[in-house]
């Protein structure tokens, strides 16, 4: 599986619609650490409820002229939902499994690991032991939660966390 699947959306994933909601799932077993796909699309400076933040002021979006079928086929990453205990992490634009994922299990990521501030905050329904209840983005997380998420943070958020840590050390001296 490895890196060869990172060229784009792979046959390892599929979009399911259930009870009026879409979700992205794996179609076969996936090992921990596997690269599932690369998030493709257009880079924009304008976040929306559907974009994924990949850098300071950089968000990936689906091209505006895409129909629903094209989005499901070429940009299925758009259907990744949030979980406070996710099945994948995003590194740059690549999506990696954080644990083994069984067939038809949902592909989820923690929005707080990529989004500095959510355009449309929401009440979380993931039910995880570590559930944050309100998902508003990294900016609003308590220091302990920011530090807990450190291994999964996108580079732009890790830079912010490290900068805050440096600022605390300078003040303390």
C-alpha positions in Angstrom: 0.0 0.0 0.0 2.6 2.6 1.2 3.5 5.6 -0.8 2.2 4.4 -4.2 -1.3 5.2 -3.0 -0.4 8.8 -2.3 -0.7 10.0 -5.9 -4.4 10.8 -5.4 -7.6 9.2 -4.2 -7.1 5.5 -4.1 -9.2 2.4 -4.5 -8.8 1.9 -0.7 -11.5 4.5 0.0 -15.1 5.0 -0.9 -17.9 7.5 -0.1 -21.0 6.1 1.6 -24.2 7.9 2.1 -26.2 6.8 5.1 -29.2 8.5 6.8 -28.6 11.6 4.6 -25.0 12.0 5.6 -21.8 11.3 3.6 -18.8 9.6 5.1 -15.5 8.4 3.7 -14.6 4.8 4.5 -11.8 2.3 3.7 -12.9 -0.5 1.4 -10.3 -3.1 2.6 -8.1 -3.5 5.7 -5.5 -0.8 6.1 -2.4 -1.2 8.3 -1.3 1.5 10.8 1.0 4.1 9.1 -0.3 3.4 5.6 -0.6 6.4 3.2 -4.2 6.3 1.9 -4.1 9.2 -0.5 -3.1 12.8 -1.2 -5.5 15.6 -0.8 -5.9 17.3 -4.2 -7.7 20.5 -5.2 -7.1 24.2 -5.4 -5.1 26.2 -2.9 -7.1 29.2 -1.6 -6.6 31.8 1.1 -10.3 31.6 2.0 -11.4 28.9 4.4 -14.9 27.4 4.2 -16.6 24.7 6.2 -15.4 22.2 3.5 -11.7 23.2 3.1 -8.7 21.6 4.8 -6.0 24.0 6.1 -2.6 22.9 4.9 -0.5 26.0 5.8 -0.7 29.4 7.3 -3.4 31.1 5.2 -3.5 28.1 2.8 -6.5 25.9 2.4 -7.4 23.1 -0.1 -10.7 23.3 -1.8 -12.6 21.5 -4.5 -12.6 23.4 -7.8 -15.8 25.4 -8.0 -17.0 23.8 -11.3 -17.1 20.2 -9.9 -20.4 18.3 -9.7 -21.3 15.9 -6.9 -20.2 12.8 -8.9 -16.8 14.4 -9.7 -16.3 15.4 -6.0 -17.1 11.9 -4.9 -14.7 10.4 -7.5 -11.8 12.8 -7.5 -12.1 14.7 -4.2 -13.5 12.2 -1.8 -11.3 13.6 0.9 -14.0 16.2 1.2 -16.2 13.6 3.0 -13.7 13.0 5.9 -15.5 13.7 9.1 -14.2 14.9 12.4 -13.4 12.7 15.4 -11.5 13.5 18.6 -10.0 10.0 18.3 -9.5 9.8 14.6 -8.4 7.0 12.3 -6.1 9.1 10.2 -3.8 12.1 10.4 -2.9 14.7 7.7 0.8 15.4 7.0 1.1 18.2 4.5 -1.5 16.9 1.9 -1.0 13.2 2.6 -3.4 11.2 4.7 -2.0 8.4 6.8 -3.7 5.8 9.0 -2.9 6.3 12.7 -4.0 2.7 13.5 -5.2 -0.3 11.6 -8.6 0.3 10.0 -11.0 -2.5 9.1 -13.1 -2.6 6.0 -16.0 -0.1 5.9 -14.7 1.8 8.9 -14.9 5.5 8.6 -11.9 7.7 7.8 -11.9 10.5 10.3 -9.4 13.2 11.3 -9.2 15.6 14.2 -10.1 19.0 12.7 -8.2 20.7 15.5 -4.9 19.3 14.1 -5.2 21.2 10.9 -7.6 24.1 11.4 -6.4 27.2 13.3 -9.9 28.6 13.5 -13.1 26.9 12.2 -15.2 29.0 9.9 -18.3 27.1 11.3 -17.7 25.7 14.8 -19.9 22.8 15.7 -20.9 20.5 18.6 -18.9 17.3 18.4 -20.8 14.0 18.3 -17.9 11.6 18.2 -18.4 10.1 21.7 -14.7 9.6 22.2 -13.3 9.6 25.8 -11.2 12.7 24.7 -14.1 14.5 23.1 -13.7 18.3 23.1 -17.5 18.7 22.7 -17.1 22.0 20.8 -14.9 22.0 17.7 -13.7 25.6 17.1 -10.1 25.0 15.9 -6.6 24.9 17.4 -6.7 28.5 18.5 -9.4 27.8 21.1 -7.9 24.6 22.7 -6.5 24.7 26.2 -2.7 24.3 26.5 -2.9 20.7 27.7 -5.0 19.6 24.7 -2.7 21.5 22.3 0.3 19.6 23.8 -1.6 16.3 23.7 -2.2 16.8 19.9 1.4 17.7 19.2 2.3 14.4 17.4 -0.5 14.9 14.9 -0.4 18.7 14.4 0.0 20.1 10.9 3.3 22.0 10.5 1.7 25.5 10.6 0.0 24.7 14.0 3.2 23.0 15.3 5.0 26.2 14.6 2.5 28.2 16.6 2.7 25.7 19.5 6.5 25.9 19.5 6.5 29.7 19.3 4.1 29.9 22.3 6.4 27.5 24.2 9.5 29.6 23.3 7.6 32.8 24.4 6.9 31.1 27.8 10.5 30.2 28.3 11.7 33.7 27.4 9.3 35.2 29.9 10.3 32.7 32.6 14.0 33.7 32.4 
